[in-house]
Amino acid sequence: MVLVNHQATGDVCTLMMCLQDKGTVVRQMMWLMDHIFKYTNFGIVSLIHGDFFIRQGKAHREQQLVLLKEHLEKYYRSRNRKWIVLFPEGGFLRKRRETSQEFAKKNNLPFLKHVTLPRTGATQVIMKTLVVPQENGTPAGRDTVIKENKSKGLQWVIDTTIAYPKGEPIDIQTWILGYRQPTVTHVHYRIFPVKDVPAEPEALTHWLYQRFIEKEDLLTHFYETGAFPPLQGQTKAISREMTLSNLWLVVIQSLAFLSGGMWYCILQYFYHCLF
């Protein structure tokens, strides 16, 4: 399970780039994204891929969690998915920061500026649905052993923190049109065995809050120094540079323009048919 902070639509592009050299990861991955993306030009692709579109807001929250559980049970293992990506904050930083800070103040939680307190419902559903119960380090029960032969369930939680220089995130339009100066986006990873993540809702909520409080510290250090803090015993954080080939960018951008144009024509056609 990949947990990512969310600042702009370009976060998805950044994460996709990071996963390109990870073999079959992209093909075996399920994304949780806002339902509005269902109506974009890549929404059809995501639907075919089996991703889940989640509707935000208190009025839809309980129903969406039920639908998420049903979706995971129906598609995750049947399509041989091994990775799942979600943005636990439930929205962009600029949209959620104020309400998150108000919630933190009322509940005596830390005041966060660079991330928001995560919403825990989707994470709880994923953990309950996709993690094989353990007893003394082995799957619990005969039925679980049978299931494990098909899939061991989630094994790791990858805590991913995306940082943009000066705290200026990049959106998808910028990726496609390239109207900003070239910049280096930094991505920080931490890995936790899923057996060390508490399953009980209150303990899981506390665990998630701690991860995002730590993200706040990571981003504060990044914005002050231009780099993530090094691990204990290191003088600087070890990093690996990743770049995309110009040919790959041309192909992807051409497909983006083409699909965007086709989607616009389709919408215009249905608009004229209806009105």
Backbone hydrogen bonds in HBPLUS format (Angstrom, degrees):
<---DONOR---> <-ACCEPTOR-->    atom                        ^
c    i                          cat <-CA-CA->   ^        H-A-AA   ^      H-
h    n   atom  resd res      DA  || num        DHA   H-A  angle D-A-AA Bond
n    s   type  num  typ     dist DA aas  dist angle  dist       angle   num
A0158-ILE N   A0001-MET O   2.77 MM 157  6.07 160.9  1.80 152.1 158.9     1
A0002-VAL N   A0084-ILE O   2.85 MM  82  6.13 168.9  1.86 159.9 163.5     2
A0086-LEU N   A0002-VAL O   3.09 MM  84  6.38 166.9  2.10 178.1 173.9     3
A0003-LEU N   A0158-ILE O   2.96 MM 155  6.20 156.2  2.02 146.3 153.8     4
A0160-THR N   A0003-LEU O   2.77 MM 157  5.77 167.2  1.79 168.2 172.5     5
A0004-VAL N   A0086-LEU O   3.25 MM  82  6.51 154.5  2.32 154.1 159.9     6
A0093-LEU N   A0006-HIS O   3.00 MM  87  6.15 128.6  2.28 134.0 146.9     7
A0011-ASP N   A0008-ALA O   3.05 MM   3  5.75 167.2  2.07 118.9 123.0     8
A0012-VAL N   A0009-THR O   3.29 MM   3  6.09 148.7  2.39 119.1 123.2     9
A0010-GLY N   A0170-ILE O   3.01 MM 160  5.11 117.6  2.42 132.0 140.3    10
A0014-THR N   A0010-GLY O   2.91 MM   4  6.19 162.1  1.94 155.5 160.4    11
A0015-LEU N   A0011-ASP O   2.93 MM   4  6.13 161.6  1.97 147.5 152.3    12
A0016-MET N   A0012-VAL O   2.87 MM   4  6.05 157.9  1.92 148.7 155.2    13
A0017-MET N   A0013-CYS O   2.96 MM   4  6.20 155.3  2.02 148.6 154.7    14
A0018-CYS N   A0014-THR O   3.05 MM   4  6.37 155.5  2.12 146.9 153.4    15
A0019-LEU N   A0015-LEU O   3.10 MM   4  6.32 136.6  2.30 142.6 153.8    16
A0019-LEU N   A0016-MET O   3.17 MM   3  5.18 130.5  2.43  94.0 107.0    17
A0020-GLN N   A0017-MET O   3.24 MM   3  5.29 157.8  2.29 103.1 109.8    18
A0022-LYS N   A0019-LEU O   3.14 MM   3  5.26 159.5  2.18 116.0 115.5    19
A0025-VAL N   A0022-LYS O   3.32 MM   3  5.71 160.0  2.36 121.6 127.2    20
A0028-GLN N   A0024-THR O   3.09 MM   4  6.29 136.5  2.29 149.4 162.2    21
A0028-GLN N   A0025-VAL O   3.00 MM   3  5.12 132.2  2.24 100.2 113.9    22
A0082-LYS N   A0028-GLN O   2.83 MM  54  5.56 161.9  1.86 149.0 151.4    23
A0083-TRP N   A0028-GLN O   3.15 MM  55  6.25 153.7  2.22 155.3 152.3    24
A0030-MET N   A0083-TRP O   2.93 MM  53  6.21 148.9  2.03 133.8 142.4    25
A0085-VAL N   A0030-MET O   2.86 MM  55  6.32 157.4  1.91 161.6 169.3    26
A0052-PHE N   A0031-TRP O   2.95 MM  21  6.31 165.2  1.97 170.3 173.2    27
A0032-LEU N   A0085-VAL O   2.97 MM  53  6.15 142.6  2.11 162.0 172.2    28
A0033-MET N   A0052-PHE O   3.02 MM  19  6.44 162.9  2.05 162.9 168.5    29
A0054-ILE N   A0033-MET O   2.77 MM  21  6.00 159.0  1.82 154.8 161.6    30
A0037-PHE N   A0034-ASP O   3.07 MM   3  5.98 158.6  2.12 126.3 130.4    31
A0035-HIS N   A0054-ILE O   3.05 MM  19  5.09 139.6  2.22 129.4 125.3    32
A0038-LYS N   A0035-HIS O   2.96 MM   3  5.45 156.4  2.01 113.4 121.0    33
A0039-TYR N   A0036-ILE O   3.20 MM   3  5.88 159.5  2.25 114.7 119.6    34
A0040-THR N   A0037-PHE O   3.16 MM   3  5.22 165.7  2.19 111.1 111.2    35
A0043-GLY N   A0040-THR O   3.04 MM   3  5.06 157.1  2.10 103.7 110.8    36
A0046-SER N   A0042-PHE O   3.05 MM   4  6.34 156.7  2.10 148.1 154.3    37
A0047-LEU N   A0043-GLY O   2.89 MM   4  6.16 150.5  1.98 146.8 155.1    38
A0048-ILE N   A0044-ILE O   2.99 MM   4  6.26 162.7  2.02 151.2 155.1    39
A0049-HIS N   A0045-VAL O   2.88 MM   4  6.06 149.3  1.97 143.8 153.4    40
A0050-GLY N   A0046-SER O   3.02 MM   4  6.20 122.8  2.36 135.5 148.6    41
A0051-ASP N   A0046-SER O   3.01 MM   5  5.43 164.6  2.04 158.8 156.7    42
A0050-GLY N   A0047-LEU O   3.12 MM   3  5.18 141.6  2.27  96.7 107.8    43
A0060-HIS N   A0057-GLY O   3.15 MM   3  5.67 145.9  2.27 110.8 119.5    44
A0061-ARG N   A0057-GLY O   3.14 MM   4  6.07 123.5  2.48 144.1 159.4    45
A0061-ARG N   A0058-LYS O   3.33 MM   3  5.08 145.1  2.46  94.9 104.6    46
A0064-GLN N   A0060-HIS O   2.89 MM   4  5.94 159.9  1.93 162.5 169.3    47
A0065-LEU N   A0061-ARG O   3.10 MM   4  6.35 149.4  2.19 150.2 157.7    48
A0066-VAL N   A0062-GLU O   3.21 MM   4  6.53 152.2  2.29 146.1 153.0    49
A0067-LEU N   A0063-GLN O   2.96 MM   4  6.28 160.1  2.00 151.2 156.8    50
A0068-LEU N   A0064-GLN O   2.80 MM   4  6.00 148.3  1.90 142.8 152.1    51
A0069-LYS N   A0065-LEU O   3.05 MM   4  6.25 161.0  2.09 144.1 148.1    52
A0070-GLU N   A0066-VAL O   3.09 MM   4  6.37 161.8  2.12 149.6 154.4    53
A0071-HIS N   A0067-LEU O   2.88 MM   4  6.05 152.8  1.96 145.1 153.1    54
A0072-LEU N   A0068-LEU O   2.91 MM   4  6.16 162.8  1.94 157.3 160.8    55
A0073-GLU N   A0069-LYS O   3.04 MM   4  6.23 165.1  2.06 150.5 154.5    56
A0074-LYS N   A0070-GLU O   3.02 MM   4  6.11 141.7  2.17 140.0 150.2    57
A0075-TYR N   A0071-HIS O   2.86 MM   4  5.91 161.3  1.90 156.2 160.4    58
A0076-TYR N   A0072-LEU O   3.02 MM   4  4.95 145.3  2.14 123.7 134.4    59
A0079-ARG N   A0075-TYR O   3.02 MM   4  5.68 142.7  2.16 140.8 145.7    60
A0081-ARG N   A0076-TYR O   2.80 MM   5  5.13 159.3  1.84 176.3 170.3    61
A0080-ASN N   A0077-ARG O   2.96 MM   3  4.80 162.3  1.99 106.4 109.2    62
A0090-GLY N   A0087-PHE O   3.09 MM   3  6.08 165.4  2.11 132.0 135.0    63
A0119-ARG N   A0088-PRO O   2.73 MM  31  5.50 164.5  1.75 147.2 145.5    64
A0095-LYS N   A0092-PHE O   3.06 MM   3  5.41 135.2  2.27 105.8 118.0    65
A0096-ARG N   A0092-PHE O   3.07 MM   4  6.27 147.7  2.18 154.7 164.4    66
A0097-ARG N   A0093-LEU O   2.93 MM   4  5.51 141.3  2.08 156.4 159.2    67
A0100-SER N   A0096-ARG O   2.94 MM   4  5.99 156.1  2.00 157.4 165.2    68
A0101-GLN N   A0097-ARG O   2.92 MM   4  6.11 155.1  1.98 151.6 157.9    69
A0102-GLU N   A0098-GLU O   3.02 MM   4  6.30 151.9  2.10 146.7 154.5    70
A0103-PHE N   A0099-THR O   2.97 MM   4  6.18 157.0  2.02 144.9 150.9    71
A0104-ALA N   A0100-SER O   2.90 MM   4  6.12 155.4  1.96 146.2 153.3    72
A0105-LYS N   A0101-GLN O   2.96 MM   4  6.13 153.9  2.03 143.2 149.7    73
A0106-LYS N   A0102-GLU O   3.10 MM   4  6.34 157.9  2.15 148.2 153.3    74
A0107-ASN N   A0103-PHE O   3.07 MM   4  6.21 140.9  2.23 143.4 153.8    75
A0109-LEU N   A0104-ALA O   2.79 MM   5  4.49 174.8  1.79 139.3 141.0    76
A0124-GLN N   A0120-THR O   2.97 MM   4  6.14 159.2  2.01 158.3 164.1    77
A0125-VAL N   A0121-GLY O   3.07 MM   4  6.37 157.5  2.12 150.3 156.1    78
A0126-ILE N   A0122-ALA O   2.95 MM   4  6.18 162.5  1.98 151.8 156.4    79
A0127-MET N   A0123-THR O   2.92 MM   4  6.09 167.0  1.93 153.2 156.7    80
A0128-LYS N   A0124-GLN O   2.96 MM   4  6.07 161.5  2.00 147.3 152.7    81
A0129-THR N   A0125-VAL O   2.89 MM   4  5.95 148.8  1.99 146.3 154.9    82
A0130-LEU N   A0126-ILE O   2.81 MM   4  5.65 165.3  1.83 154.5 158.2    83
A0131-VAL N   A0127-MET O   3.21 MM   4  5.31 143.5  2.35 129.9 134.0    84
A0154-LEU N   A0130-LEU O   2.97 MM  24  5.91 151.4  2.06 131.3 140.6    85
A0140-ALA N   A0133-PRO O   3.05 MM   7  5.67 149.5  2.14 133.2 135.0    86
A0135-GLU N   A0138-THR O   2.69 MM   3  5.34 163.7  1.72 158.5 163.3    87
A0138-THR N   A0135-GLU O   3.15 MM   3  5.34 166.1  2.17 109.7 114.0    88
A0145-VAL N   A0141-GLY O   3.19 MM   4  6.52 148.6  2.29 143.5 151.9    89
A0145-VAL N   A0142-ARG O   3.07 MM   3  5.09 117.7  2.48  94.8 110.0    90
A0146-ILE N   A0142-ARG O   3.09 MM   4  6.47 153.5  2.16 151.1 157.7    91
A0147-LYS N   A0143-ASP O   3.05 MM   4  6.37 157.3  2.10 145.3 151.3    92
A0148-GLU N   A0144-THR O   2.80 MM   4  6.05 148.5  1.90 145.6 155.2    93
A0149-ASN N   A0145-VAL O   3.15 MM   4  6.45 139.6  2.32 142.7 151.5    94
A0149-ASN N   A0146-ILE O   3.24 MM   3  5.38 131.1  2.49  96.8 108.7    95
A0150-LYS N   A0147-LYS O   2.93 MM   3  5.37 136.3  2.13 106.6 118.6    96
A0151-SER N   A0147-LYS O   2.90 MM   4  6.22 157.8  1.95 149.5 156.9    97
A0194-VAL N   A0155-GLN O   2.93 MM  39  5.24 176.3  1.94 127.9 126.8    98
A0157-VAL N   A0192-PHE O   2.80 MM  35  5.11 157.1  1.85 154.3 161.8    99
A0192-PHE N   A0157-VAL O   2.87 MM  35  5.11 159.1  1.91 150.8 157.6   100
A0159-ASP N   A0190-ARG O   2.74 MM  31  5.04 150.6  1.82 160.9 163.8   101
A0190-ARG N   A0159-ASP O   2.95 MM  31  5.04 134.7  2.16 135.0 147.8   102
A0161-THR N   A0188-HIS O   2.84 MM  27  5.00 160.4  1.88 146.5 152.4   103
A0188-HIS N   A0161-THR O   2.83 MM  27  5.00 165.6  1.85 145.6 150.4   104
A0163-ALA N   A0186-HIS O   2.81 MM  23  5.15 165.1  1.83 160.3 161.2   105
A0186-HIS N   A0163-ALA O   2.99 MM  23  5.15 163.9  2.01 163.1 160.8   106
A0167-GLY N   A0164-TYR O   2.87 MM   3  5.15 147.5  1.98 141.0 138.0   107
A0168-GLU N   A0165-PRO O   3.30 MM   3  6.24 164.8  2.33 125.1 126.4   108
A0174-THR N   A0171-ASP O   3.14 MM   3  5.44 123.7  2.47 102.2 115.3   109
A0175-TRP N   A0171-ASP O   3.18 MM   4  6.60 154.9  2.25 148.3 155.5   110
A0176-ILE N   A0172-ILE O   2.96 MM   4  6.28 156.4  2.02 154.7 160.6   111
A0177-LEU N   A0173-GLN O   2.82 MM   4  5.90 171.8  1.83 154.4 157.3   112
A0178-GLY N   A0174-THR O   2.70 MM   4  5.01 145.1  1.82 132.0 141.5   113
A0196-ASP N   A0193-PRO O   2.93 MM   3  5.56 157.8  1.98 117.3 124.3   114
A0197-VAL N   A0194-VAL O   3.07 MM   3  5.18 162.1  2.10 106.7 112.1   115
A0204-LEU N   A0200-GLU O   2.82 MM   4  5.92 158.0  1.87 162.4 169.4   116
A0205-THR N   A0201-PRO O   2.89 MM   4  6.06 155.9  1.95 149.7 155.9   117
A0206-HIS N   A0202-GLU O   3.11 MM   4  6.37 160.7  2.14 145.5 150.1   118
A0207-TRP N   A0203-ALA O   2.92 MM   4  6.16 154.3  1.98 144.0 151.6   119
A0208-LEU N   A0204-LEU O   2.88 MM   4  6.14 159.4  1.92 152.7 157.3   120
A0209-TYR N   A0205-THR O   2.93 MM   4  6.16 164.4  1.95 153.5 158.0   121
A0210-GLN N   A0206-HIS O   3.00 MM   4  6.23 157.6  2.05 148.5 154.2   122
A0211-ARG N   A0207-TRP O   3.14 MM   4  6.47 150.8  2.23 144.1 151.5   123
A0212-PHE N   A0208-LEU O   3.12 MM   4  6.49 155.5  2.18 153.4 159.4   124
A0213-ILE N   A0209-TYR O   2.89 MM   4  6.15 144.3  2.02 149.2 160.2   125
A0214-GLU N   A0210-GLN O   2.95 MM   4  6.15 152.0  2.03 145.0 152.2   126
A0215-LYS N   A0211-ARG O   2.89 MM   4  6.22 141.1  2.04 135.7 147.4   127
A0216-GLU N   A0212-PHE O   3.02 MM   4  6.20 149.7  2.11 136.5 143.4   128
A0217-ASP N   A0213-ILE O   3.22 MM   4  6.61 151.2  2.31 140.7 147.2   129
A0218-LEU N   A0214-GLU O   2.91 MM   4  6.24 157.5  1.96 149.9 156.4   130
A0219-LEU N   A0215-LYS O   2.85 MM   4  6.09 165.5  1.87 158.7 161.3   131
A0220-THR N   A0216-GLU O   2.89 MM   4  6.03 154.9  1.96 147.1 154.6   132
A0221-HIS N   A0217-ASP O   3.04 MM   4  6.21 162.7  2.07 148.0 152.0   133
A0222-PHE N   A0218-LEU O   2.95 MM   4  6.21 151.8  2.03 141.7 150.5   134
A0223-TYR N   A0219-LEU O   2.87 MM   4  6.07 166.9  1.88 156.4 157.8   135
A0224-GLU N   A0220-THR O   3.12 MM   4  6.25 138.2  2.30 139.9 150.8   136
A0225-THR N   A0221-HIS O   2.94 MM   4  6.01 147.7  2.05 149.2 157.2   137
A0226-GLY N   A0222-PHE O   2.56 MM   4  4.84 150.2  1.64 143.1 149.3   138
A0234-GLN N   A0231-LEU O   2.98 MM   3  5.50 158.7  2.02 141.3 141.2   139
A0249-LEU N   A0245-SER O   3.09 MM   4  6.43 158.4  2.13 151.0 156.8   140
A0250-VAL N   A0246-ASN O   2.93 MM   4  6.17 158.6  1.98 150.4 156.0   141
A0251-VAL N   A0247-LEU O   2.99 MM   4  6.23 163.9  2.02 153.9 157.7   142
A0252-ILE N   A0248-TRP O   2.98 MM   4  6.15 170.4  1.99 153.0 155.8   143
A0253-GLN N   A0249-LEU O   2.87 MM   4  5.95 166.4  1.89 152.1 156.4   144
A0254-SER N   A0250-VAL O   2.90 MM   4  5.94 153.4  1.97 144.0 151.7   145
A0255-LEU N   A0251-VAL O   2.97 MM   4  6.21 159.3  2.02 150.2 155.6   146
A0256-ALA N   A0252-ILE O   2.88 MM   4  6.13 147.5  1.98 142.9 152.9   147
A0257-PHE N   A0253-GLN O   2.91 MM   4  6.17 162.0  1.95 151.4 154.7   148
A0258-LEU N   A0254-SER O   2.92 MM   4  6.08 163.0  1.95 148.4 153.8   149
A0259-SER N   A0255-LEU O   2.84 MM   4  5.92 170.6  1.85 150.3 153.2   150
A0260-GLY N   A0256-ALA O   2.89 MM   4  5.90 153.2  1.96 142.2 150.6   151
A0261-GLY N   A0257-PHE O   2.89 MM   4  6.06 155.7  1.95 146.8 153.0   152
A0262-MET N   A0258-LEU O   2.93 MM   4  6.19 158.7  1.98 150.0 156.2   153
A0263-TRP N   A0259-SER O   2.86 MM   4  5.98 157.2  1.92 145.4 151.8   154
A0264-TYR N   A0260-GLY O   2.99 MM   4  6.17 153.7  2.06 143.1 150.1   155
A0265-CYS N   A0261-GLY O   3.03 MM   4  6.28 156.4  2.08 145.7 151.7   156
A0266-ILE N   A0262-MET O   2.94 MM   4  6.22 155.9  2.00 149.0 155.6   157
A0267-LEU N   A0263-TRP O   2.98 MM   4  6.22 162.2  2.01 150.8 155.0   158
A0268-GLN N   A0264-TYR O   2.93 MM   4  6.15 157.4  1.98 148.3 154.8   159
A0269-TYR N   A0265-CYS O   2.92 MM   4  6.11 151.8  2.00 145.6 153.3   160
A0270-PHE N   A0266-ILE O   3.05 MM   4  6.38 164.7  2.08 154.2 156.6   161
A0271-TYR N   A0267-LEU O   2.90 MM   4  6.04 150.1  1.99 144.8 154.1   162
A0272-HIS N   A0268-GLN O   3.02 MM   4  6.23 162.2  2.06 149.8 152.9   163
A0273-CYS N   A0269-TYR O   2.99 MM   4  6.25 151.1  2.07 145.7 154.6   164
A0274-LEU N   A0270-PHE O   2.97 MM   4  6.08 149.9  2.07 143.7 150.6   165
A0275-PHE N   A0271-TYR O   2.90 MM   4  5.99 153.1  1.97 149.0 156.8   166
